[in-house]
Amino acid sequence: MKILITGGAGFIGSNLVNHFLLEGHQIVCLDNLSTGFEHNIIEHHDNPNFTFIKGDIRDMETCKQAIMGCNYVSHQAALGSVPRSITDPITTNSVNISGFLNMLEAAKESGVERFVYAASSSTYGDSKKLPKIEEEIGRPLSPYAVTKYVNELYADVFAKTYGMQCIGLRYFNVFGRRQDPYGAYAAVIPLWVKQLLNHESPTINGDGSYSRDFTYIENVIQANEKALFTPTNQIVENQREYYNIELDQHKYLTQDTSLSESNDIKVKFISEVFNIAYGGNISLLELYKDLKAALCMHDPVISSIEPQIGAYRSGDIPHSQASILKAQTILDYDPQFDAKEGFQLAAEWYYDKFRSSINS
């Protein structure tokens, strides 16, 4: 199969590129390298199954060129970060909404089999209910959250209007190898790891009680594979189980009774959004202790470093924990790595990279 991965030089995208190439697929990677890095994909440049296009999803012709001949789209390109969106909402909107719409239109015109895209747990906004359930969201707390919710609305409309298969994956605090620890908008885990390895004291925003459902990258790779390749009829059968409905009530199907006897089901469209997480909940203080413990195995000096306490950050959701029942039921999603296992693996990867950068 030929897969277009947008944002394929970024953190999640480059992990997907590597995984699907190892699985024997043809990969087209589209990235403008504004937040992604060529060093994440340089190892694949001589692979005949890999094509890199340096381009921007805000340019429609680039999107059409990239998607040509592809069977599936994994749309990971976006301008992330809540603080970045508060500083520059215009660019965030342009990339995350206009760029997303370009990719949807290109996917519609090319007739790809399925369009899978990176959604976000930020969509839950000010909802205080835990665990987070896909159908129950609050009001957005940042421009970034607005853009990711608009993505879901556009995907749903395109699926229903044009008969597409669109699946959104609401990522919850993904971390792991290739996550950039540098820059003004580095995520909390790589930022803290970098600071601890430099023997600096990280800052915890607030009193440390805010909590997150941290998701190791391997779980995200599995979710993307399930979302892309789970057979349509299997999704339909699993939807019936999850929503507890009969076949003739299924909102995703065109069904003729004469066809049902032969199990020949014609699917009009697929429009779903799934939480992708482990289903746990760890406070920022617990996160700090776990990261420090994992890094101490490589550098004992880190054991004496204590965090600083800073102000709460605008736009942050206080607590986040996902219900993953829907993804488990419909996609057969089965995350294999809990947060602590992920922290240990990530710490080892970061330590190796940190040491090699010092020695080079």
KEKE-3310 file (N, C-alpha, C; in steps of 0.2 Angstrom, whole numbers, plus 5000, padded with zeros to 4 digits):
npx = (5004:5002:5006:5002:5010:5008:5018:5028:5042:5042:5040:5029:5026:5038:5041:5030:5033:5045:5040:5030:5037:5046:5036:5034:5027:5024:5030:5025:5032:5027:5032:5036:5047:5046:5043:5047:5061:5075:5084:5077:5072:5082:5089:5081:5082:5088:5080:5070:5056:5053:5048:5052:5044:5047:5036:5022:5007:4998:4997:4988:4991:5003:4998:4990:4999:5007:4998:4995:4992:4991:4985:4981:4979:4989:4987:4997:5003:5003:5002:5008:5006:4999:5003:5010:5000:4992:5001:5002:4989:4985:4993:4993:4979:4979:4988:4983:4969:4966:4976:4973:4960:4964:4970:4960:4952:4960:4961:4948:4946:4956:4952:4956:4957:4955:4956:4965:4968:4977:4970:4966:4967:4965:4953:4943:4943:4936:4929:4926:4924:4929:4934:4939:4927:4923:4911:4908:4912:4920:4920:4932:4949:4959:4967:4973:4966:4953:4956:4959:4947:4939:4944:4939:4925:4925:4930:4920:4909:4914:4915:4902:4896:4903:4905:4916:4929:4934:4944:4948:4961:4962:4975:4983:4994:5007:5023:5041:5054:5063:5056:5057:5068:5071:5069:5056:5044:5044:5038:5033:5039:5051:5057:5060:5068:5079:5083:5086:5096:5106:5108:5100:5087:5070:5055:5039:5023:5012:5005:5009:4999:4991:4986:4989:4986:4998:5005:5014:5025:5024:5012:5004:5008:5003:4989:4987:4990:4980:4969:4971:4971:4961:4949:4934:4921:4924:4925:4912:4905:4910:4906:4893:4892:4898:4889:4878:4867:4856:4859:4850:4848:4860:4869:4879:4878:4871:4859:4851:4838:4838:4852:4857:4856:4866:4876:4882:4887:4885:4894:4892:4899:4912:4914:4923:4930:4943:4949:4966:4977:4984:4976:4978:4983:4993:5000:5009:5019:5021:5025:5037:5045:5045:5052:5064:5069:5070:5081:5091:5097:5106:5113:5118:5119:5108:5098:5098:5092:5080:5063:5058:5044:5032:5021:5003:4999:4992:4978:4979:4973:4966:4965:4968:4962:4959:4945:4947:4939:4931:4940:4946:4936:4931:4942:4950:4961:4975:4984:5001:5011:5013:5014:5025:5034:5036:5042:5054:5060:5060:5069:5081:5083:5084:5095:5106:5106:5109:5122:5129:5128:5136:5148:5151)
npy = (4994:5012:5025:5042:5052:5066:5079:5071:5072:5076:5073:5062:5059:5055:5043:5035:5035:5027:5015:5010:5009:4999:4989:4987:4995:5008:5024:5041:5056:5071:5087:5103:5106:5115:5113:5100:5089:5086:5076:5067:5058:5056:5043:5036:5040:5034:5023:5015:5014:5026:5042:5059:5075:5091:5103:5113:5111:5121:5125:5121:5114:5108:5098:5091:5085:5078:5068:5060:5045:5038:5027:5028:5041:5048:5060:5070:5083:5098:5113:5113:5115:5124:5136:5142:5144:5154:5164:5166:5166:5167:5161:5148:5145:5146:5135:5124:5124:5129:5122:5109:5108:5109:5097:5087:5090:5087:5073:5069:5072:5064:5051:5043:5028:5029:5042:5046:5056:5067:5071:5079:5079:5091:5096:5093:5104:5114:5104:5095:5082:5066:5049:5055:5055:5052:5058:5068:5084:5099:5117:5125:5130:5137:5144:5134:5123:5126:5125:5111:5105:5111:5104:5091:5093:5097:5085:5076:5082:5081:5067:5063:5070:5068:5054:5049:5040:5044:5046:5051:5054:5057:5062:5059:5068:5063:5055:5051:5043:5054:5066:5083:5091:5104:5122:5135:5130:5117:5101:5095:5083:5080:5092:5093:5082:5086:5097:5091:5082:5091:5095:5105:5113:5109:5118:5117:5120:5128:5120:5107:5097:5096:5084:5071:5060:5051:5046:5033:5033:5021:5016:5025:5023:5010:5013:5021:5012:5003:5011:5015:5002:4993:4982:4988:4982:4976:4987:4992:4981:4981:4994:4992:4984:4993:5004:4998:4994:4989:4982:4988:5000:5007:5021:5023:5016:5010:5000:4986:4975:4963:4962:4960:4947:4940:4946:4957:4972:4988:5002:5018:5029:5032:5040:5044:5047:5044:5042:5041:5034:5028:5026:5030:5040:5053:5064:5080:5081:5068:5063:5070:5064:5051:5052:5057:5047:5037:5043:5044:5031:5032:5044:5048:5060:5067:5064:5072:5084:5096:5102:5118:5128:5136:5148:5145:5139:5148:5143:5129:5113:5107:5093:5077:5062:5048:5039:5024:5014:5015:5015:5003:4994:4996:4998:4988:4992:4991:4996:4994:4999:5006:5022:5023:5013:5018:5030:5025:5020:5031:5039:5032:5033:5047:5050:5043:5050:5063:5061:5057:5069:5077:5071:5072)
npz = (5000:4997:5006:5011:5022:5031:5038:5041:5045:5057:5075:5079:5066:5059:5066:5062:5048:5049:5054:5045:5034:5037:5038:5025:5016:5004:5005:5005:5011:5017:5021:5028:5035:5046:5059:5059:5056:5045:5049:5055:5046:5037:5036:5027:5014:5004:5002:4991:4992:4998:4997:4998:5000:5001:5007:5009:5018:5016:5003:4990:4978:4981:4990:4982:4973:4982:4986:4975:4968:4980:4992:5005:5018:5031:5041:5049:5050:5058:5067:5082:5100:5114:5120:5109:5100:5107:5107:5093:5085:5072:5063:5068:5065:5051:5047:5054:5051:5038:5031:5034:5028:5015:5013:5016:5005:4994:4997:4995:4981:4976:4979:4990:5000:5014:5027:5039:5054:5065:5079:5094:5112:5118:5113:5123:5131:5144:5150:5165:5167:5171:5167:5151:5138:5121:5115:5124:5126:5131:5132:5121:5127:5121:5106:5099:5103:5097:5084:5082:5085:5075:5064:5067:5065:5051:5045:5048:5041:5028:5027:5028:5017:5006:5005:5012:5021:5036:5050:5066:5078:5094:5102:5118:5126:5120:5120:5118:5109:5097:5100:5100:5111:5111:5108:5109:5112:5117:5122:5138:5144:5135:5137:5151:5153:5145:5153:5166:5162:5159:5172:5177:5185:5183:5179:5187:5181:5191:5206:5204:5204:5193:5181:5169:5155:5150:5135:5127:5113:5105:5107:5100:5087:5085:5086:5075:5064:5066:5064:5050:5043:5048:5043:5034:5035:5047:5056:5055:5061:5074:5078:5079:5090:5100:5100:5102:5093:5080:5063:5053:5059:5058:5056:5047:5036:5020:5017:5010:5011:5004:5001:5013:5017:5010:5016:5010:5012:5010:5013:5017:5022:5034:5049:5062:5079:5090:5107:5110:5120:5136:5146:5159:5173:5178:5190:5188:5197:5200:5188:5187:5197:5192:5180:5184:5192:5182:5174:5184:5184:5174:5177:5192:5198:5196:5205:5216:5211:5213:5208:5202:5207:5197:5189:5185:5169:5155:5147:5149:5152:5168:5172:5164:5158:5149:5142:5134:5129:5117:5107:5109:5107:5094:5085:5090:5098:5108:5119:5123:5132:5147:5156:5165:5160:5147:5151:5155:5143:5135:5142:5142:5128:5126:5134:5128:5116:5121:5126:5115:5107:5115:5114:5101)
capx = (5000:5005:5003:5005:5011:5010:5021:5032:5048:5041:5040:5025:5026:5044:5040:5026:5037:5049:5036:5027:5043:5048:5031:5034:5023:5027:5028:5027:5032:5026:5034:5039:5052:5046:5044:5050:5068:5077:5088:5072:5070:5088:5091:5077:5083:5090:5075:5066:5049:5052:5048:5051:5042:5047:5031:5017:5000:4994:4997:4984:4994:5007:4994:4988:5005:5009:4993:4994:4993:4991:4979:4979:4983:4990:4988:5000:5005:5000:5006:5006:5007:4994:5006:5012:4993:4990:5005:5001:4983:4984:4997:4990:4973:4981:4991:4978:4962:4966:4980:4969:4955:4967:4972:4954:4949:4964:4960:4942:4947:4960:4948:4959:4952:4954:4959:4966:4971:4979:4965:4969:4964:4963:4946:4939:4942:4934:4925:4929:4922:4935:4938:4936:4923:4923:4905:4906:4917:4918:4922:4940:4953:4965:4966:4975:4960:4948:4958:4958:4939:4936:4946:4934:4919:4926:4931:4913:4905:4917:4914:4895:4894:4906:4906:4923:4931:4938:4945:4952:4964:4963:4981:4984:5001:5012:5030:5045:5060:5062:5052:5062:5068:5073:5064:5052:5037:5045:5034:5035:5044:5058:5060:5062:5073:5085:5086:5089:5103:5110:5109:5096:5081:5064:5049:5033:5018:5007:5007:5011:4993:4988:4987:4989:4986:5004:5005:5021:5024:5023:5004:5001:5010:4998:4983:4987:4990:4973:4964:4972:4970:4956:4944:4928:4916:4925:4923:4905:4902:4912:4902:4886:4893:4899:4883:4872:4862:4855:4861:4846:4849:4867:4869:4885:4877:4866:4857:4845:4837:4841:4859:4859:4856:4872:4881:4885:4885:4887:4896:4891:4905:4915:4916:4924:4935:4945:4954:4972:4980:4985:4970:4980:4982:4999:5001:5015:5024:5023:5029:5044:5048:5047:5057:5071:5071:5073:5087:5096:5100:5111:5117:5116:5119:5101:5094:5098:5089:5073:5060:5055:5037:5030:5014:4999:5000:4986:4975:4980:4968:4969:4966:4966:4962:4955:4942:4949:4934:4928:4945:4947:4930:4930:4948:4954:4967:4977:4991:5006:5016:5010:5018:5032:5038:5037:5047:5061:5062:5062:5074:5086:5084:5087:5102:5110:5106:5112:5129:5132:5129:5142:5155:5152)
capy = (5000:5018:5030:5049:5054:5073:5080:5065:5073:5077:5068:5057:5057:5051:5037:5032:5033:5022:5009:5008:5007:4992:4984:4985:5000:5014:5030:5048:5060:5078:5091:5109:5106:5121:5110:5093:5089:5081:5071:5061:5054:5055:5036:5033:5044:5029:5018:5016:5015:5032:5049:5065:5081:5097:5107:5116:5109:5127:5126:5116:5111:5103:5093:5086:5082:5073:5063:5057:5038:5035:5023:5030:5047:5049:5067:5072:5089:5103:5118:5111:5119:5128:5143:5145:5146:5160:5169:5167:5162:5167:5156:5141:5144:5145:5128:5118:5123:5129:5116:5103:5108:5107:5089:5084:5091:5083:5066:5068:5072:5058:5045:5038:5023:5031:5048:5046:5062:5068:5076:5081:5079:5098:5097:5092:5110:5115:5099:5092:5075:5060:5050:5059:5051:5055:5061:5073:5088:5106:5123:5126:5134:5140:5144:5127:5118:5128:5122:5104:5104:5112:5098:5085:5095:5097:5078:5073:5084:5078:5060:5062:5074:5065:5047:5047:5037:5049:5043:5056:5051:5062:5060:5062:5069:5058:5056:5046:5045:5059:5072:5088:5094:5111:5127:5138:5126:5110:5098:5095:5078:5081:5098:5091:5077:5090:5101:5086:5080:5097:5096:5111:5112:5111:5122:5114:5125:5127:5116:5100:5093:5095:5077:5069:5053:5051:5040:5032:5033:5014:5015:5029:5019:5004:5016:5023:5006:5000:5016:5014:4996:4989:4982:4992:4978:4974:4993:4992:4976:4983:5000:4990:4982:4998:5008:4993:4995:4984:4983:4992:5006:5009:5027:5023:5011:5010:4993:4983:4968:4957:4961:4958:4940:4938:4949:4962:4978:4994:5007:5025:5033:5031:5046:5042:5050:5040:5044:5037:5035:5022:5026:5031:5047:5054:5071:5083:5079:5061:5063:5073:5059:5045:5054:5058:5040:5034:5046:5042:5025:5034:5049:5048:5067:5070:5062:5078:5090:5097:5106:5124:5129:5142:5150:5141:5142:5150:5138:5122:5109:5104:5086:5074:5055:5046:5032:5021:5009:5015:5013:4996:4990:4997:4997:4983:4996:4987:4999:4989:5002:5011:5028:5022:5009:5023:5035:5022:5019:5038:5042:5029:5036:5054:5050:5041:5056:5068:5059:5057:5076:5080:5068:5074)
capz = (5000:4997:5012:5012:5029:5031:5045:5042:5047:5064:5080:5078:5059:5058:5069:5058:5042:5050:5056:5039:5029:5040:5036:5017:5013:5000:5009:5003:5017:5015:5027:5026:5040:5050:5066:5058:5055:5040:5052:5057:5040:5032:5035:5022:5008:4998:5001:4985:4994:5002:4994:5002:4997:5005:5004:5014:5017:5015:4996:4987:4972:4984:4993:4976:4971:4987:4987:4969:4968:4987:4995:5012:5021:5038:5042:5056:5050:5062:5071:5089:5106:5116:5121:5103:5097:5111:5105:5086:5083:5065:5059:5070:5061:5044:5046:5056:5048:5030:5028:5035:5023:5008:5013:5015:4998:4990:4998:4992:4974:4973:4980:4994:5004:5021:5029:5046:5055:5071:5083:5100:5118:5119:5111:5129:5134:5151:5153:5171:5168:5170:5161:5145:5133:5115:5114:5129:5126:5134:5127:5120:5131:5117:5099:5096:5104:5092:5077:5082:5085:5068:5060:5068:5061:5044:5043:5049:5035:5022:5027:5026:5011:5000:5006:5013:5027:5040:5057:5070:5084:5099:5106:5124:5129:5117:5121:5116:5104:5092:5102:5101:5118:5110:5105:5114:5113:5118:5127:5145:5145:5133:5140:5158:5152:5143:5159:5171:5159:5160:5179:5179:5189:5179:5182:5186:5181:5196:5212:5202:5205:5187:5179:5162:5153:5146:5130:5124:5105:5102:5108:5095:5081:5085:5085:5068:5060:5067:5061:5043:5040:5050:5037:5034:5038:5054:5059:5056:5066:5080:5079:5081:5097:5104:5100:5104:5088:5075:5057:5050:5062:5058:5053:5042:5030:5015:5017:5006:5014:4999:5001:5020:5018:5008:5020:5006:5015:5006:5017:5014:5025:5041:5053:5069:5083:5096:5111:5110:5127:5139:5151:5166:5176:5182:5191:5186:5202:5199:5182:5188:5201:5188:5175:5188:5194:5176:5172:5189:5182:5169:5179:5199:5201:5195:5211:5220:5208:5214:5203:5204:5206:5193:5189:5181:5162:5152:5142:5151:5155:5174:5172:5158:5158:5143:5142:5128:5128:5111:5102:5111:5105:5087:5082:5093:5100:5114:5121:5127:5136:5152:5156:5168:5155:5142:5153:5155:5137:5133:5146:5139:5121:5127:5137:5122:5111:5124:5127:5108:5105:5119:5112:5094)
cpx = (5004:5002:5006:5005:5013:5013:5026:5039:5048:5041:5036:5026:5032:5044:5035:5029:5041:5046:5033:5032:5045:5043:5030:5030:5027:5025:5030:5026:5032:5027:5037:5045:5052:5046:5047:5058:5071:5081:5084:5071:5076:5090:5087:5078:5085:5085:5070:5058:5048:5053:5047:5049:5042:5042:5026:5010:4995:4993:4994:4987:4999:5004:4992:4993:5007:5004:4992:4996:4993:4985:4976:4982:4983:4992:4990:5002:5001:5005:5004:5007:5002:4997:5008:5005:4991:4995:5004:4995:4982:4987:4995:4984:4975:4983:4986:4971:4963:4970:4976:4963:4958:4968:4965:4951:4954:4963:4953:4943:4951:4957:4952:4954:4950:4958:4960:4970:4972:4974:4969:4964:4962:4956:4941:4939:4941:4930:4929:4928:4928:4931:4935:4933:4922:4917:4904:4912:4915:4919:4930:4943:4958:4963:4968:4969:4954:4950:4957:4951:4936:4938:4941:4928:4920:4927:4924:4909:4908:4915:4906:4893:4897:4908:4913:4924:4936:4938:4950:4955:4966:4969:4981:4991:5006:5019:5034:5051:5058:5058:5057:5062:5070:5068:5059:5046:5038:5040:5037:5041:5051:5061:5063:5068:5080:5088:5089:5096:5108:5111:5106:5090:5075:5059:5043:5028:5013:5009:5009:5005:4990:4990:4986:4989:4992:5004:5011:5020:5022:5015:5001:5002:5004:4991:4982:4987:4983:4968:4965:4969:4965:4950:4937:4922:4917:4923:4916:4902:4904:4908:4895:4887:4894:4893:4877:4866:4862:4857:4857:4846:4855:4867:4875:4884:4871:4864:4851:4844:4839:4848:4861:4860:4863:4878:4885:4883:4888:4888:4896:4897:4907:4917:4917:4930:4936:4950:4960:4976:4981:4979:4972:4980:4988:4999:5008:5021:5026:5027:5036:5048:5050:5052:5064:5073:5074:5080:5093:5100:5106:5116:5115:5116:5112:5096:5093:5094:5082:5070:5058:5047:5035:5023:5010:5000:4993:4984:4976:4974:4970:4970:4964:4967:4957:4952:4944:4945:4932:4934:4947:4942:4930:4936:4952:4961:4968:4984:4995:5011:5012:5015:5025:5036:5040:5043:5054:5064:5064:5068:5081:5088:5087:5094:5107:5111:5110:5120:5132:5133:5135:5148:5156:5155)
cpy = (5006:5023:5037:5050:5062:5074:5074:5066:5075:5072:5062:5054:5053:5044:5032:5030:5027:5015:5006:5006:5000:4987:4983:4990:5005:5020:5037:5053:5068:5083:5097:5111:5112:5118:5103:5094:5084:5075:5065:5056:5053:5048:5033:5036:5039:5023:5019:5016:5021:5038:5054:5071:5086:5102:5109:5114:5115:5129:5120:5111:5106:5097:5088:5082:5076:5067:5058:5049:5034:5032:5026:5037:5046:5056:5069:5079:5094:5108:5117:5117:5124:5135:5146:5148:5153:5166:5171:5163:5162:5162:5149:5140:5142:5138:5123:5118:5124:5124:5110:5102:5106:5100:5085:5084:5087:5076:5065:5067:5066:5051:5040:5034:5026:5037:5048:5053:5063:5073:5077:5081:5086:5100:5096:5099:5111:5110:5096:5085:5070:5054:5053:5054:5055:5060:5067:5078:5095:5111:5124:5131:5138:5140:5137:5123:5119:5124:5115:5102:5105:5106:5092:5087:5095:5089:5075:5075:5081:5071:5059:5065:5070:5058:5045:5043:5041:5047:5048:5052:5056:5059:5063:5062:5064:5060:5050:5048:5050:5065:5077:5091:5102:5116:5129:5134:5119:5107:5096:5089:5079:5087:5097:5087:5081:5094:5096:5084:5085:5099:5103:5109:5114:5114:5118:5120:5124:5123:5109:5095:5091:5088:5076:5062:5053:5045:5039:5031:5026:5013:5019:5026:5014:5007:5018:5017:5003:5005:5016:5008:4991:4988:4985:4988:4976:4981:4993:4987:4978:4990:4997:4987:4988:5003:5004:4995:4989:4986:4988:4999:5010:5015:5028:5019:5013:5002:4991:4976:4962:4956:4959:4951:4937:4942:4954:4968:4984:5000:5014:5029:5030:5038:5044:5046:5046:5043:5039:5039:5028:5021:5027:5039:5048:5062:5073:5081:5072:5060:5065:5067:5053:5046:5054:5051:5036:5036:5045:5036:5027:5039:5050:5055:5070:5068:5068:5084:5090:5102:5113:5124:5136:5143:5145:5144:5143:5145:5131:5119:5106:5097:5082:5066:5052:5039:5030:5015:5009:5013:5005:4992:4990:4996:4991:4986:4992:4990:4994:4992:5007:5017:5027:5018:5014:5028:5032:5022:5026:5040:5039:5032:5043:5054:5048:5047:5061:5067:5060:5064:5079:5078:5070:5081)
cpz = (5000:5001:5011:5019:5029:5038:5046:5044:5055:5069:5079:5070:5057:5061:5065:5051:5043:5051:5049:5034:5031:5038:5029:5013:5009:5004:5006:5009:5014:5022:5025:5031:5044:5058:5065:5056:5050:5043:5055:5052:5035:5031:5029:5015:5002:4998:4995:4986:4998:4997:4998:4998:5002:5003:5010:5013:5015:5007:4993:4982:4975:4987:4987:4973:4975:4987:4981:4970:4975:4989:5001:5014:5028:5039:5049:5056:5054:5065:5078:5094:5108:5117:5114:5100:5101:5108:5097:5084:5075:5061:5061:5066:5054:5043:5048:5053:5040:5027:5029:5030:5016:5008:5012:5008:4993:4991:4995:4984:4972:4975:4985:4998:5011:5023:5036:5048:5063:5074:5089:5107:5121:5118:5118:5133:5142:5154:5159:5172:5167:5171:5155:5140:5127:5113:5119:5129:5129:5129:5127:5125:5127:5110:5096:5097:5099:5086:5077:5082:5078:5063:5061:5064:5054:5041:5043:5043:5029:5021:5024:5020:5005:5000:5007:5020:5031:5047:5060:5076:5089:5104:5113:5126:5127:5119:5119:5112:5099:5094:5104:5108:5117:5108:5111:5116:5114:5123:5133:5146:5142:5136:5147:5157:5150:5149:5164:5168:5159:5167:5181:5182:5185:5183:5181:5186:5186:5202:5210:5202:5198:5184:5172:5161:5148:5141:5126:5116:5102:5102:5102:5088:5080:5083:5077:5063:5060:5063:5053:5040:5043:5045:5039:5038:5045:5058:5060:5061:5073:5082:5082:5088:5102:5105:5102:5099:5083:5068:5053:5053:5061:5053:5047:5036:5026:5015:5014:5009:5010:5000:5008:5021:5015:5011:5016:5008:5012:5011:5014:5016:5032:5043:5060:5072:5089:5100:5111:5116:5130:5144:5158:5168:5180:5183:5189:5191:5202:5193:5183:5192:5197:5183:5179:5190:5188:5174:5177:5187:5177:5172:5187:5201:5200:5201:5216:5218:5210:5210:5206:5203:5203:5193:5184:5174:5159:5147:5144:5154:5162:5174:5166:5159:5153:5145:5135:5126:5120:5106:5103:5107:5097:5083:5085:5096:5107:5116:5125:5132:5141:5152:5159:5163:5149:5144:5153:5148:5134:5136:5143:5132:5122:5129:5132:5117:5114:5125:5120:5106:5109:5116:5104:5093)
residu = (MET:LYS:ILE:LEU:ILE:THR:GLY:GLY:ALA:GLY:PHE:ILE:GLY:SER:ASN:LEU:VAL:ASN:HIS:PHE:LEU:LEU:GLU:GLY:HIS:GLN:ILE:VAL:CYS:LEU:ASP:ASN:LEU:SER:THR:GLY:PHE:GLU:HIS:ASN:ILE:ILE:GLU:HIS:HIS:ASP:ASN:PRO:ASN:PHE:THR:PHE:ILE:LYS:GLY:ASP:ILE:ARG:ASP:MET:GLU:THR:CYS:LYS:GLN:ALA:ILE:MET:GLY:CYS:ASN:TYR:VAL:SER:HIS:GLN:ALA:ALA:LEU:GLY:SER:VAL:PRO:ARG:SER:ILE:THR:ASP:PRO:ILE:THR:THR:ASN:SER:VAL:ASN:ILE:SER:GLY:PHE:LEU:ASN:MET:LEU:GLU:ALA:ALA:LYS:GLU:SER:GLY:VAL:GLU:ARG:PHE:VAL:TYR:ALA:ALA:SER:SER:SER:THR:TYR:GLY:ASP:SER:LYS:LYS:LEU:PRO:LYS:ILE:GLU:GLU:GLU:ILE:GLY:ARG:PRO:LEU:SER:PRO:TYR:ALA:VAL:THR:LYS:TYR:VAL:ASN:GLU:LEU:TYR:ALA:ASP:VAL:PHE:ALA:LYS:THR:TYR:GLY:MET:GLN:CYS:ILE:GLY:LEU:ARG:TYR:PHE:ASN:VAL:PHE:GLY:ARG:ARG:GLN:ASP:PRO:TYR:GLY:ALA:TYR:ALA:ALA:VAL:ILE:PRO:LEU:TRP:VAL:LYS:GLN:LEU:LEU:ASN:HIS:GLU:SER:PRO:THR:ILE:ASN:GLY:ASP:GLY:SER:TYR:SER:ARG:ASP:PHE:THR:TYR:ILE:GLU:ASN:VAL:ILE:GLN:ALA:ASN:GLU:LYS:ALA:LEU:PHE:THR:PRO:THR:ASN:GLN:ILE:VAL:GLU:ASN:GLN:ARG:GLU:TYR:TYR:ASN:ILE:GLU:LEU:ASP:GLN:HIS:LYS:TYR:LEU:THR:GLN:ASP:THR:SER:LEU:SER:GLU:SER:ASN:ASP:ILE:LYS:VAL:LYS:PHE:ILE:SER:GLU:VAL:PHE:ASN:ILE:ALA:TYR:GLY:GLY:ASN:ILE:SER:LEU:LEU:GLU:LEU:TYR:LYS:ASP:LEU:LYS:ALA:ALA:LEU:CYS:MET:HIS:ASP:PRO:VAL:ILE:SER:SER:ILE:GLU:PRO:GLN:ILE:GLY:ALA:TYR:ARG:SER:GLY:ASP:ILE:PRO:HIS:SER:GLN:ALA:SER:ILE:LEU:LYS:ALA:GLN:THR:ILE:LEU:ASP:TYR:ASP:PRO:GLN:PHE:ASP:ALA:LYS:GLU:GLY:PHE:GLN:LEU:ALA:ALA:GLU:TRP:TYR:TYR:ASP:LYS:PHE:ARG:SER:SER:ILE:ASN:SER)
# end
